[in-house]
Amino acid sequence: MALAFDEYGRPFIILKEQDQKTRLRGLEAQKANISAGKAVARILRTSLGPKGMDKILQSPDGDVTITNDGATILEQMDVDNQIAKLMVELSRSQDYEIGDGTTGVVVMAGALLEQAERLLERGIHPIRIAEGYEMASRIAVEHLEHISKKFDFGATNIEPLVQTCMTTLSSKIVNRCKRHLAEISVKAVLSVADLERKDVNLDMIKVEGKVGGKLEDTELIYGITVDKDMSHPQMPKQIEDAKIAILTCPFEPPKPKTKHKVDIDTVEKFQTLRLQEQKYFDDMVQKCKDVGATLVICQWGFDDEANHLLMHRNLPAVRWVGGVELELIAIATGGRIVPRFQELTTEKLGRAGLVREKSFGTTKDKMLYIEHCANSRAVTIFIRGGNKMMIEETKRSIHDALCVARNLIRNNSIVYGGGSAEISCSIAVEAAADKYPGVEQYAIRAFADALDSVPMALAENSGLQPIETLSAVKSQQIKENNPHYGIDCNDVGTNDMRQQDVFETLIGKQQQILLATQVVKMILKIDDVISPSDY
């Protein structure tokens, strides 16, 4: 309590609310943290699997996003709670490292927190729970290695890669075209991959979209697309064996750096100025022609006079091309970006087998296709769709498929999907729990129960009886000692994921378990939340 005076000298008393506040500590703080983590996991649980539901996310400025991608949902949610932010970071880490499994990792973490809450109520210390979880995660990761399968693929045999990408796309809104999009993703990755070094540079794959057409019209272009058209409508729309000058200097006379004033008081002076300006344009166009350029791509604009002159001198040109696109064009065509006309030489020209302008629909939308480039490693996936939201969701889905194909090139081990890997790990962890004499064995058993939450969520989202379905599949795995049995989400008629061709990458599944365990350990070790007003 404190005494203060206002501007008129009248006294008033300040009561600090801090005395009435109680700060959560110890077990209450841990339970509150667990509740926050579970709340985030509960949101994503219904989006898991091929029959998972989508979420509509509305931004403060009214933009609407429809998606079931875990990383996107959490990225766009306005989360205030610090523990909930850890779950957002967890999903982001999975997205950065693997690119897929962002929903599953949060569902897994939520299940581990739920099991930890029950153990805390039984009086087990959080540190012992964390240690038990760590032991169990090691057992699960080793078991995944044991049940994984390796497969060979190459430039001619891409079917295993396509099947794995189809598994990723089956849970997306684009699953009706999953075969077509999976093939596009795999071909794009193989185009930019260095198979000897097992390295893939995804920056060489450009994903573009344009509203209109249908999803089936999505295509892979072995080159670059630029959302521009020829600067003059009478310029040729198709150029074969193009030699491209890539310029970052404008097609206009040089401007003095200092303040200047030009007095023109006679017609002769104006004519002289005009002729001088025309000579500048003539020289610039002639320099491009002299080095053998058949197409000019410029970062800046040029006025009507330069445009008219370029058209008359039969030199097609494209203006206002962005810096990032210029770099991609330079990489794809093997050209050099030229900052001054004086530096333009034949060696700096880019080369492309075909440059064409393509129109879309009745809206007179046009794009430039630069194909059959000297360095064909740069490719573009061009997406069509009924509306902007569909295109954005397709971009996110293709990003996941590209990441899965990249992960398989780095490590060609796979495990079977449909929750079969989690059920198999759960059985292995449960069996290993008896070997640990300490309190940790309770945490190890709890970890095994948490692993069952992923197949249970898959069954629930597919409209099946979750407990009954999971029990049947688990007993089938134990009876036949076959780790390939999972949840038949698509009602194919068999629980054998090998027959259904449902694959997931081994490193993706291992990363899910390791990341979820790390974050849950961190949350369990927090027993006090201190805000700035507390000190």
SULHUTA-V760053 format. One record per pair of residues at least 4 apart in sequence whose ideal C-beta (glycine too) atoms are under 6 Angstrom apart, sorted by the first residue. I is the first residue (numbers start at 1). J is the second residue. If there is no record, write none. Layout:
# SULHUTA-V760053
((I,J) (I,J))
This chain:
# SULHUTA-V760053
((1,15) (2,14) (3,11) (3,13) (4,14) (5,9) (5,11) (6,10) (24,28) (24,29) (24,32) (25,29) (25,528) (26,527) (29,527) (29,528) (30,527) (33,83) (33,523) (33,526) (34,113) (34,117) (36,81) (36,83) (36,84) (37,83) (37,87) (37,113) (37,523) (38,110) (38,113) (38,114) (40,84) (40,87) (41,106) (41,107) (41,110) (44,70) (44,103) (44,106) (45,107) (45,457) (46,53) (47,52) (47,53) (47,68) (47,103) (48,52) (48,103) (48,107) (48,457) (48,461) (49,171) (49,458) (49,461) (49,489) (50,170) (50,171) (50,489) (51,461) (51,462) (51,489) (52,68) (52,171) (52,461) (54,66) (54,68) (55,73) (56,66) (57,65) (57,76) (58,64) (59,63) (66,389) (67,72) (67,393) (69,396) (70,91) (70,102) (70,103) (70,106) (71,75) (71,91) (71,95) (71,102) (72,396) (74,88) (74,91) (79,84) (79,85) (79,88) (83,523) (86,519) (87,106) (90,109) (90,515) (90,519) (91,102) (91,106) (93,515) (94,98) (94,101) (94,102) (94,105) (94,515) (95,102) (97,511) (98,508) (98,511) (99,400) (99,403) (100,168) (100,400) (100,403) (100,404) (100,508) (101,105) (101,508) (101,512) (104,512) (105,512) (105,515) (105,516) (107,457) (108,516) (109,516) (109,519) (109,520) (111,450) (111,453) (112,450) (112,520) (113,520) (115,446) (115,449) (115,450) (116,129) (116,524) (119,124) (119,129) (119,442) (119,446) (124,128) (124,129) (124,439) (126,524) (128,439) (129,443) (129,524) (130,521) (130,524) (131,440) (132,440) (132,443) (132,444) (133,443) (133,447) (133,517) (135,444) (136,429) (136,444) (136,447) (137,513) (137,517) (139,429) (139,432) (140,425) (140,429) (140,513) (141,510) (143,425) (143,428) (144,415) (144,509) (144,510) (147,424) (147,483) (148,413) (148,415) (148,506) (149,414) (150,412) (150,413) (151,160) (153,157) (153,160) (153,161) (158,162) (158,186) (161,186) (161,405) (161,408) (162,182) (162,183) (162,186) (163,501) (163,503) (164,404) (164,408) (164,503) (165,182) (165,185) (165,186) (165,401) (165,404) (165,405) (166,178) (166,182) (167,417) (167,502) (167,503) (168,400) (168,401) (168,404) (169,175) (169,178) (169,181) (169,182) (169,397) (169,401) (170,175) (170,178) (172,397) (173,393) (174,181) (174,394) (174,397) (177,181) (177,215) (177,216) (178,182) (184,220) (184,381) (185,398) (185,401) (185,402) (185,405) (186,405) (187,220) (188,205) (188,220) (188,379) (188,381) (189,193) (189,200) (189,402) (189,405) (189,406) (191,379) (192,201) (192,204) (192,205) (192,377) (193,200) (193,409) (194,199) (198,409) (198,410) (200,406) (200,409) (202,402) (204,377) (204,378) (205,379) (206,380) (207,381) (207,395) (207,398) (208,225) (208,380) (208,382) (209,383) (209,391) (211,388) (212,360) (212,361) (213,217) (213,384) (215,385) (217,384) (218,383) (218,384) (219,382) (220,381) (221,225) (221,380) (221,382) (222,376) (222,379) (223,332) (223,370) (223,371) (223,373) (224,328) (224,329) (224,332) (224,370) (224,380) (225,367) (225,369) (225,380) (225,382) (226,321) (226,325) (226,368) (227,367) (228,318) (228,321) (228,368) (229,357) (229,366) (230,235) (230,316) (230,357) (231,307) (231,317) (231,319) (232,307) (232,311) (234,311) (235,311) (235,316) (236,316) (237,357) (238,356) (239,294) (239,295) (239,355) (240,354) (242,294) (242,295) (242,352) (242,355) (243,292) (243,293) (243,294) (243,349) (243,351) (244,295) (244,297) (244,333) (244,335) (244,350) (245,288) (245,293) (245,296) (245,349) (246,297) (246,326) (246,330) (246,335) (246,337) (246,350) (247,298) (247,338) (248,299) (248,337) (248,339) (249,339) (249,340) (250,300) (251,284) (251,302) (251,306) (253,277) (253,280) (256,260) (264,269) (264,270) (281,306) (281,309) (282,286) (284,341) (285,309) (285,313) (286,290) (287,341) (287,344) (288,293) (288,296) (291,344) (291,345) (291,346) (292,346) (293,349) (295,316) (295,355) (296,317) (297,318) (297,321) (298,319) (299,321) (299,326) (301,319) (301,320) (302,306) (304,308) (310,315) (310,317) (321,325) (321,326) (326,337) (328,378) (329,333) (330,335) (330,337) (331,378) (332,373) (332,375) (332,378) (333,350) (333,351) (333,352) (333,373) (333,374) (334,350) (334,374) (334,375) (335,349) (335,350) (336,348) (338,343) (338,344) (338,348) (351,374) (352,370) (352,373) (353,372) (354,371) (354,372) (355,370) (356,369) (357,366) (357,368) (358,367) (358,369) (359,366) (360,365) (383,391) (383,394) (385,390) (385,391) (385,394) (386,390) (404,505) (407,505) (407,507) (408,412) (408,505) (411,507) (413,506) (414,503) (415,421) (415,504) (415,506) (415,509) (416,420) (416,484) (416,497) (417,497) (417,502) (417,504) (418,486) (418,487) (418,497) (418,502) (419,423) (419,454) (419,455) (419,458) (419,486) (419,487) (420,484) (420,485) (420,486) (420,497) (421,509) (422,451) (422,454) (422,455) (423,455) (423,474) (423,477) (424,483) (425,429) (425,451) (426,448) (426,451) (426,452) (429,447) (429,448) (430,448) (433,441) (433,444) (433,445) (436,440) (436,441) (452,456) (455,470) (455,487) (456,466) (456,470) (458,487) (458,489) (459,464) (459,466) (459,469) (459,487) (460,466) (462,489) (464,469) (465,469) (473,485) (473,495) (475,479) (476,485) (477,485) (484,496) (484,497) (484,498) (485,495) (486,497) (488,492) (488,495) (492,500) (494,499) (497,502) (504,508) (504,509) (511,515) (530,534))
